[in-house]
Amino acid sequence: MRPQFLTLAAVVATVLLFFSSPSFAGDHFPNSRIVGHAGAAAQVTAVFGCETLFFDPSLNLNGRVPCYGPSAIRAAYGLTWLIDAGINGAGRTIVILDAFGSPTASEDLQAFDAAFGIPDPPSFKIVTMPGTPTFDENNFTQVFWAQEVSLDVQWAHAMAPGANIVLVAAASNSDEDLLAGLNYAINNRLGDVISMSFGESEALLADADGQRIVRKWERAFTRARERHMTVLVSSGDQGSTNCVDDTCNGVFAFQNVSYPASSPQVTAVGGTNLRFGKDGHADPNGTYLGETVWNDFRGAGGGGVSALFGRPDYQTGLPSSARRSLGMRRGVPDVAYSGGIVGGVVVHVGFGMFPGFRIMGGTSAGAAQWAGIIADLNQALGRPLGFLNNRLYRLGQIAGRNRQEQERRGRAGLFRDIGLFHDITVGDNGFVGTTTEGDVVSIPGFNATPGWDLATGWGTPNFGALVTLFNDWDDDDDGSRHEQ
């Protein structure tokens, strides 16, 4: 039976004035994008030619876009020395939840590892949930999710090459089937980090049936939190709006955020356009040159104000300007990561008419890589961090106060020196799309600002610094004991 929408709050009621058609019954949409094939290498310092292209596609042959391999991403976010020192997620397990699975997930991971010289994970297991259909290359939905699997598995592994990986393949992309996969992972304690690179608009969950589904998700997140499992969720790829259905046959013509990224019990990961290289082009031997809000010709990082959830305690300490933008609602995202198509990552996809390496982006890439990095931190600290947001917001607020004080004094301080976060201050996540009626709409976005904002959260962290700082904030958010 299709949900019939009811409202739970004034904010939701306002949103639903613009939405009267029934939902697609809770089918989630993967937050990844493909732009094309990677291409052969131009020099020995890069595996693929796109790793050395100009940041401006108009300067490249046929408008090709630059891309990144693991070495550039690791260097950009302070991971190289950690992994070289053996802090690589060893002894930890990353759980990746996706729908349907992929017929070539294992072979694709091996091809990716061989191309970039990364050791295979100690263990890669696939849990296929009961009822999962046989893969059909003619089924658009299954193909899209199988590509998502390739991105998530390969790039979580790239950031934590020593961690075990468990892929949980849900029987479909419906809420009920994805929830069954999540509950299986939690109940069987498959790992201490869970990556979920999918979502659906909150506008599709505001009726009574939708709210029952949300409560089921929230109960699962509560159990994950009690068991010190970190849950990372991509914030969406349509900027300040979202798709109306699981084939993205149009977008909503108003601002809205994606669920489950908007849950106060998960860490939502937004997107940036990263520039890493030199002399106007990408280069795996280059340096970090900066980031802007992801907003290019194929998408933008999800972010905005939740209509379903009130402002959580950890967001009450934000500066007054940020609190005004939230009202009393939950703000998304919490953090960000490289997700642009211009500057996408190389992924191997082994099925279809043109198997091989291609460039992918989206906030999916960020959620999966965050999962890998948290596995690294868990190894470094000797126990799972669990729920991140209380720590993230305390650290972000301390860094912000320190930055303001040092700016007042005219000198750099500790948190600026160690680069706690790459604070993204340029760009917005406005989105131009087409509605189901064929109308082109321009949905205003949210601007990046100094400190936390609704486009990139706290920004993209320096994970080398966070190892020490997370350890200093050793208290549990719920007062329960750590599980090893």
CORFENMO-V887612 format. One line per field, one symbol per residue. ss: DSSP state (H for helix, E for strand, L for the rest). burial: + if it has 24 or more other C-alpha atoms within 12 Angstrom, else -. A space follows every 50 residues. Layout:
ss = ???
burial = ???
This chain:
ss = LLLLLLLLLHHHHHHHLLLLLLLLLLELEELLEEEEELLELLLLLLLEHH HHLELLHHHLHHHLLLEELHHHHHHHLLLHHHHHLLLLLLLLEEEEEEEL LLLLHHHHHHHHHHHHLLLLLLLEEEEELLLLLLLLLLLHHHHHHHHHHH HHHHHHHHHLLLLEEEEEEELLLEHHHHHHHHHHHHHLLLLLEEEELEEE EHHHLLLHHHHHHHHHHHHHHHHHHHLLLEEEEELLLELLLLELLLLLLL ELLLLLLEELLLLLLLEEEEEEEEEEEELLEELLLLEEEEEEELEELLEE LLLEEEEEEELLHHHLLLLHHHHHHHLLEEEELLEEEELLLLLEEEEEEL LLLLLEEEEEELHHHHHHHHHHHHHHHHHHHLLLLLLLHHHHHHHHHHHH HHHHHHHHHLLLLHHHHHLLEELLLLLELLEEEELLLLLEEEELLLELLL LLELLLELLEELHHHHHHHHHHLLLLLLLLLLLL
burial = ----++++--++--++--+---+++++++++++++++++------+++++ +++++++------+++++++++++++++++-++---++++++++++++++ ++++++-++++++-++-++++--++++++--+--+-----++++++++++ ++++++++++++++++++++++++++++++++++++--++++++++++++ +++++++-+++-++++++-+++++++++++++++++++++++++++++-- +++++++++++++++++++++++++++---++++++++++++++++++++ ++++++++++++-+++++---++-++--++++++++++++++++++++++ +----++++++++++++++++++++++++++-++++++++++++++++++ -++-----------++--+++++++++++++++++-------++++++++ +++++++++++++++++-++-----++----+--
